[in-house]
Amino acid sequence: MAPTHDPEAIVVGVDGSTQSITALRWAGALAPLLRARIRAVTCWQFQITVGTFTPVLWNPEEEAQDVCAAAVAEAFDGAAPAGLEMVTSQGPPAKVLVDESRTAQMVIVGSRGRGGFEGLLLGSVSAAVAEHATCPVLVVHGTDLPAAFSVAPGQLSTERGGQTGSSHVTS
C-alpha cells in the first residue's frame, strides 16, 4: 500500500515489541502537542527459503493487522487516541517507513525491534530510518516516557520546564 499524503501524521513503526509499544506511547504524548494524528504502520514480507514451504493457511496481512491492533491496545490501555490509523504494508520495514516519512510530520521507531540482538544501540531498521527519512525521526530507547509526559495527553507538567494549561505572555 502506498503512503497517503498526510503531513499532519506521526508515523510509528509497530512490530509488537516492547519498544514499538513505547514508540506508540511517545506518539500519543506528542500528537496533541504537534496537532498530529497517529499512523501506526506494521510491515510484513514473505520469507523466501530453500527446502521449506509457507503454510497455505498463513495470512501475513491478517497477522500484521493483529500485531498492530494488539500493540495499539496495549500502548493506550484499550482506548486508542481519536484519529489513530492502523496500516499494514507489504515490504521491508525500513523501506516502508522511509517511504512513509515522505508524507509525515515525524517518524517514531524503537531503537530495537523483534529481530534485535541484545546489546546493540540501534537495530538495522531504526538506523536505516534515521539515516534516510525525509522528516524528523525519534528513536525511542527504554520503555518509559519522561516524567513530563506522565500527565494528561497534551498537558506537560511544570517539572523540567514544561507547561500546563494555555500559554500567554505577560509583561
Buried (B, 14 or more C-beta within 10 A) or exposed (E): EEBEEBEBBBBBBBBBBBBBBBBBBBBBBBBEEBEBBBBBBBBBBEEEEEEEEEEEEEEBEEEBBBBBBEBBEBBBEEEBBEEBBBBBBEEBBBBBBBBBBEBBBBBBBBBBBBEBEEEEEBBBBBBBBBEBBEBEBBBBEEEEBBEBBEBEEBBBBEEEEBEEEEEEEEE
